[in-house]
Amino acid sequence: MNHLLDQARRHALKSARIVGPPTLPALRRWALAAVVVNVGITVTGAAVRVSGSGLGCPTWPRCTPESFVPVAHSEISPLNMAIEFGNRMLTFLVLAVGVACLIAALRLPSRHPGLVRLAWLQPIGVAFQGLWGGLVVRSALNPVTVSVHFLVSIGMIAAAYALYARTGEAESGGRDETPPRQRVHRTVRTLAFALVAAVFVLLVVGVVVTGTGPHSGDEMASRFGFDIETVARIHADVAYVVVGLTFALAFALHVTDAPGYARRAAWTLLCVEAAQGVLGYVQYFLGVPAALVNLHVLGATLVWVCALRVVFATGPRGPGDASEAVTGELDAVRV
């Protein structure tokens, strides 16, 4: 029994060394890594779909009925099998980073229950995605299950970015005991939330477009029964609404003399949206080639991350807290 306890203690200490020191900067680095890996697996998941590899591993949790790893199969291309299996393996990287986030949050010397709750969402989300991925395969890539799979990834990106942003606020002095200050006008803050909601609607409509179009993951996969021209036009209309809201927010932040980091976040989002719009029209007129569709999914995740950045930049505790805290300390020393 003592031997088992000693072994568990050694494993815990080893994990602690890998995660890093029990500090907010260490947690913030892991949260940023969680954002990156969640974006990465979302994009590779899209690559599985546009390459027709959705059923490259036709069973779950095994890759084939006989094996957990890819083996030669007369009815499945080795390339498709490798793409699908590779995406499955990335799940373990996302899980490892999620567990590291949780360990880093639990090891903080001071209590930050909000950060711990956000950190828990990462391993829980990976577990849900793994089980849901099995349902996607067993439903033969039903477009509803595939759509939910993507939207849960979007939610995990949001949770990871929230952990990153909240950790930065705590690190720069915006702790629970520090009273929040209104940095932007309340109406402008509301506009930022409306913008994020519109971006989410844009992502949902984009999922419907993909589930209606030619890239459904496999030739035998079912599709939504919508008219592709109609849903594509709706998608474009929602995109115009998002761009309009972004421009309105950037203009409002400028005329109300909002903090510089908030204005930069809004203009950055507008630039990413412009690039995404150009890419969308190019892929449409070229007949939606698979490579451009996958690049468009990457652009969609970047739009989402930039929109989340805008919301946190317009919050009561923002990146400016660090420099202002330092300035206040220097002023106190001078006095």
C-alpha positions as a printed Julia matrix, in Angstrom:
335×3 Matrix{Float64}:
   0.0    0.0     0.0
   2.79   2.42    0.91
   4.5    1.55   -2.36
   1.4    2.51   -4.32
   1.08   5.79   -2.41
   4.73   6.62   -3.07
   4.29   5.84   -6.75
   1.19   8.04   -6.95
   3.07  10.84   -5.19
   5.94  10.59   -7.66
   3.51  10.75  -10.59
   1.83  13.79   -9.05
   5.15  15.56   -8.58
   6.17  14.7   -12.15
   2.88  16.11  -13.47
   3.4   19.26  -11.42
   6.85  19.78  -12.94
   5.42  19.38  -16.45
   2.6   21.84  -15.78
   5.01  24.38  -14.36
   5.0   26.61  -11.28
   1.68  27.17   -9.45
   1.25  30.69  -10.78
  -1.26  32.63  -12.84
   1.2   33.13  -15.74
   1.64  29.34  -15.97
  -2.12  28.82  -16.06
  -2.51  31.54  -18.67
   0.05  29.85  -20.93
  -1.84  26.57  -20.67
  -5.13  28.35  -21.37
  -3.63  29.85  -24.51
  -2.41  26.39  -25.5
  -5.96  25.14  -25.0
  -7.26  27.81  -27.38
  -4.68  26.77  -29.98
  -5.29  23.02  -29.78
  -9.07  23.44  -29.8
  -8.83  25.61  -32.9
  -6.46  23.05  -34.4
  -8.7   20.04  -33.86
 -11.68  22.02  -35.18
  -9.79  22.72  -38.41
  -8.52  19.13  -38.72
 -12.07  17.92  -38.11
 -13.14  20.06  -41.07
 -10.3   18.52  -43.09
 -11.73  15.08  -42.3
 -15.06  16.22  -43.66
 -13.95  18.0   -46.84
 -11.57  15.16  -47.75
 -14.39  12.63  -47.57
 -12.69  10.85  -44.66
 -15.56  11.02  -42.2
 -15.95   7.25  -42.26
 -12.25   6.52  -42.79
 -12.53   4.67  -39.49
 -15.98   3.12  -39.92
 -16.39   2.03  -36.28
 -15.93   3.55  -32.83
 -14.02   3.32  -30.54
 -12.08   0.98  -32.81
 -10.86   2.25  -36.18
 -12.02  -0.96  -37.84
 -14.09  -3.8   -36.37
 -10.87  -5.75  -35.74
  -8.41  -3.07  -34.67
  -8.02   0.19  -32.74
  -5.42   1.34  -35.27
  -5.73   1.59  -39.07
  -5.33  -1.66  -40.98
  -5.77  -2.38  -44.66
  -9.42  -2.42  -45.66
 -10.67  -3.26  -49.13
 -13.46  -0.66  -49.11
 -11.64   2.28  -47.49
  -8.81   4.37  -48.88
  -5.66   4.24  -46.7
  -5.39   8.02  -46.99
  -8.95   8.55  -45.73
  -8.33   6.13  -42.9
  -5.11   7.92  -41.93
  -6.79  11.34  -41.94
  -9.67  10.21  -39.72
  -7.41   8.27  -37.36
  -5.0   11.22  -37.12
  -7.85  13.5   -36.1
  -8.88  11.0   -33.43
  -5.35  10.94  -32.06
  -5.34  14.74  -31.75
  -8.08  14.3   -29.16
  -5.46  13.02  -26.72
  -3.38  16.17  -27.2
  -6.43  18.33  -26.49
  -7.16  16.2   -23.42
  -3.58  16.51  -22.16
  -3.67  20.29  -22.47
  -7.1   20.39  -20.8
  -5.86  18.32  -17.87
  -2.81  20.58  -17.6
  -5.14  23.61  -17.4
  -7.07  21.95  -14.58
  -3.94  20.98  -12.64
  -2.52  24.48  -13.05
  -5.78  26.03  -11.78
  -6.05  23.66   -8.8
  -2.43  24.37   -7.79
  -2.84  28.13   -7.52
  -1.8   29.26   -4.02
  -4.78  31.62   -3.7
  -8.35  30.6    -4.29
  -9.73  31.38   -7.73
 -12.92  29.28   -7.91
 -14.02  30.91  -11.16
 -10.79  29.88  -12.89
 -11.07  26.33  -11.55
 -14.62  26.03  -12.9
 -13.51  27.26  -16.31
 -10.55  24.85  -16.28
 -12.86  21.9   -15.56
 -14.71  22.58  -18.81
 -11.73  21.49  -20.88
 -11.38  17.81  -19.84
 -15.16  17.5   -19.49
 -15.61  18.91  -22.98
 -13.05  16.51  -24.46
 -14.81  13.55  -22.83
 -18.15  14.69  -24.25
 -16.63  15.23  -27.69
 -15.12  11.75  -27.67
 -18.46  10.13  -26.88
 -20.3   12.36  -29.33
 -17.76  11.52  -32.01
 -18.76   7.89  -31.58
 -22.38   8.9   -32.17
 -21.33  10.79  -35.3
 -19.7    7.65  -36.72
 -22.53   5.34  -35.69
 -25.08   7.69  -37.27
 -23.13   7.52  -40.55
 -22.33  11.26  -40.38
 -25.86  12.47  -39.87
 -25.62  16.24  -40.5
 -27.28  17.06  -37.17
 -24.72  15.08  -35.16
 -21.84  16.5   -37.22
 -23.13  20.04  -36.69
 -23.37  19.56  -32.93
 -19.82  18.14  -32.95
 -18.55  21.36  -34.54
 -20.57  23.67  -32.31
 -19.33  21.96  -29.15
 -15.79  22.63  -30.4
 -16.77  26.29  -30.77
 -18.0   26.21  -27.17
 -14.72  24.7   -25.99
 -12.79  27.43  -27.78
 -14.94  29.99  -25.97
 -14.31  28.3   -22.6
 -10.56  28.15  -23.24
 -10.44  31.8   -24.26
 -12.5   32.79  -21.22
  -9.97  30.98  -19.03
  -7.13  32.77  -20.81
  -8.78  36.19  -20.47
  -9.92  35.76  -16.86
  -6.48  34.53  -15.84
  -4.96  37.62  -17.47
  -7.36  39.83  -15.53
  -6.43  38.14  -12.26
  -2.73  38.31  -13.12
  -2.87  42.04  -13.89
  -4.65  43.01  -10.72
  -8.3   42.51  -11.63
  -8.89  40.07   -8.78
 -12.17  39.39   -7.07
 -11.4   41.88   -4.32
 -10.76  44.65   -6.84
 -13.99  46.49   -7.67
 -14.71  46.48  -11.42
 -14.77  49.76  -13.3
 -16.88  50.64  -16.3
 -14.31  51.15  -19.07
 -16.74  51.55  -21.96
 -20.27  52.9   -22.19
 -22.92  50.38  -21.17
 -24.58  50.58  -24.58
 -21.27  49.84  -26.28
 -20.78  46.84  -24.03
 -24.23  45.59  -24.99
 -23.32  46.04  -28.64
 -20.26  43.83  -28.09
 -22.46  41.05  -26.7
 -24.86  41.44  -29.63
 -21.9   41.1   -31.98
 -20.78  37.82  -30.39
 -24.33  36.48  -30.6
 -24.43  37.41  -34.3
 -21.09  35.67  -34.91
 -22.45  32.54  -33.25
 -25.52  32.65  -35.5
 -23.16  33.04  -38.47
 -21.3   29.89  -37.4
 -24.55  27.95  -37.03
 -25.73  28.99  -40.49
 -22.29  28.13  -41.88
 -22.62  24.63  -40.44
 -25.99  24.28  -42.17
 -24.43  25.41  -45.47
 -21.7   22.79  -45.14
 -24.21  20.09  -44.2
 -26.27  20.98  -47.27
 -23.37  21.21  -49.72
 -21.05  18.65  -51.29
 -18.61  18.28  -48.37
 -20.52  16.09  -45.93
 -17.69  13.75  -45.0
 -18.53  10.77  -47.18
 -20.34  10.04  -50.42
 -22.9    7.95  -48.54
 -23.49  10.53  -45.79
 -26.91  12.16  -45.6
 -27.33  15.91  -46.03
 -29.74  18.59  -44.96
 -32.63  18.88  -47.4
 -32.3   22.64  -47.89
 -31.66  24.45  -51.13
 -27.94  25.25  -51.19
 -28.42  28.59  -52.93
 -30.91  29.72  -50.3
 -28.81  28.79  -47.27
 -25.7   30.29  -48.89
 -27.53  33.59  -49.35
 -28.75  33.52  -45.75
 -25.17  32.88  -44.65
 -23.98  35.89  -46.66
 -26.76  38.07  -45.22
 -25.82  37.17  -41.65
 -22.19  37.88  -42.51
 -23.18  41.39  -43.63
 -24.97  41.9   -40.3
 -21.85  40.79  -38.42
 -19.61  43.14  -40.39
 -22.05  46.0   -39.85
 -22.18  45.39  -36.1
 -18.38  45.18  -35.97
 -17.97  48.5   -37.79
 -20.59  50.1   -35.54
 -18.77  48.82  -32.45
 -15.37  50.01  -33.68
 -16.81  53.44  -34.46
 -18.57  53.65  -31.09
 -15.39  52.7   -29.25
 -13.54  55.42  -31.16
 -16.01  58.27  -30.54
 -16.43  57.37  -26.86
 -12.65  57.41  -26.32
 -12.56  53.79  -25.16
  -9.26  52.19  -24.1
  -6.85  51.59  -26.95
  -6.77  47.81  -26.52
 -10.56  47.65  -26.96
 -10.42  49.7   -30.16
  -7.59  47.57  -31.53
  -9.54  44.41  -30.78
 -12.55  45.69  -32.73
 -10.52  46.79  -35.76
  -8.61  43.49  -35.76
 -11.92  41.63  -35.83
 -13.11  43.77  -38.74
  -9.95  42.97  -40.73
 -10.29  39.23  -40.09
 -13.94  39.39  -41.17
 -12.96  41.18  -44.38
 -10.4   38.5   -45.22
 -12.94  35.79  -44.4
 -15.52  37.45  -46.63
 -13.13  37.61  -49.57
 -12.24  33.95  -49.07
 -15.92  33.02  -48.9
 -16.73  34.66  -52.22
 -13.65  33.15  -53.87
 -14.54  29.63  -52.78
 -18.15  30.15  -53.89
 -17.23  31.27  -57.4
 -14.62  28.49  -57.72
 -17.19  25.82  -56.87
 -16.24  25.37  -53.18
 -12.95  23.46  -53.56
 -12.09  21.4   -50.49
  -8.86  23.27  -49.64
 -10.58  26.65  -49.58
 -13.48  25.28  -47.55
 -11.03  24.07  -44.92
  -9.28  27.44  -44.94
 -12.68  29.08  -44.52
 -13.28  26.99  -41.39
  -9.96  28.22  -40.02
 -11.1   31.77  -40.76
 -14.4   31.11  -38.96
 -12.58  30.02  -35.8
 -10.36  33.11  -35.97
 -13.42  35.34  -36.31
 -14.88  33.63  -33.25
 -11.71  34.09  -31.19
 -11.41  37.75  -32.22
 -15.07  38.34  -31.33
 -14.49  36.84  -27.88
 -11.45  39.08  -27.5
 -13.63  42.12  -28.18
 -16.1   41.14  -25.44
 -13.4   40.72  -22.82
 -11.62  43.9   -23.96
 -14.8   45.89  -23.35
 -15.35  44.34  -19.92
 -14.96  46.0   -16.52
 -11.55  44.4   -16.07
  -9.29  44.52  -19.09
  -5.66  44.22  -20.16
  -5.05  47.82  -19.15
  -5.27  46.92  -15.48
  -1.65  45.78  -15.42
  -0.1   49.0   -16.67
  -2.44  51.09  -14.55
  -1.57  49.08  -11.44
   2.14  49.59  -12.09
   1.6   53.33  -12.65
  -0.31  53.56   -9.38
   2.47  51.82   -7.47
   5.11  54.16   -8.96
   3.02  57.18   -8.04
   2.71  55.9    -4.48
   6.49  55.44   -4.27
   7.08  58.99   -5.53
   4.72  60.38   -2.91
